[in-house]
């Protein structure tokens, strides 16, 4: 009985990603993070500005992405394949624990890197890729979608290549977040196109 319940819960979570809209939104946020690091690397913004700007981009981008995703789903997804009401309490506790653990790991590793700067700063993109890969693999396991496993592998590879290529921490992070953001955008767009081709609103069906 329990496997059936777990499968139903996984399918409910999977439904959120059926149309690719959430991936497009997350990809845009990651791309903006990459552009922020690139702007500091090229001198468009003053050194150190990305530290404060990162908070604004991530929080503001995440907030705007949430609004956009809900608006698009209300207009596009729910009329085609219905609305799923999620029980969030259990998910919130699990998400907070996961975010807390990842945040603690990031803080500890960043502190270790900074104490041995500047040589170890070149490994920041690899660290970004590793943590991003863990997130994507966890997401793939949670929702049961192969494309997130592929994004996880891509995340690790891009981060490692950026570090091994000797890119600076800012340029390496810009390459990493920009590349993964574009990959998520493409994944979301392809998924959305497939979704639109295989579903119809009830009145059209």
Secondary structure, DSSP 4 states (H G I P E B T S, - for coil): -HHHHHHHHHHHHHHTTTTSHHHHHHHHHHHHHHHHHHHHHTTSS-TTHHHHHHHHHHHHHHHHHHHHHHHHIIIIIHHHH------HHHHHHHHHHHHHHHHHHHHHHHHHHHHTTTGGGGGHHHHHHHHHHHHHHHHHHHHT-HHHHHHHHHHHHHHHHHHHTT--HHHHHHHHHHHHHHHHHHHHHHHHHHHHHH---TTT-
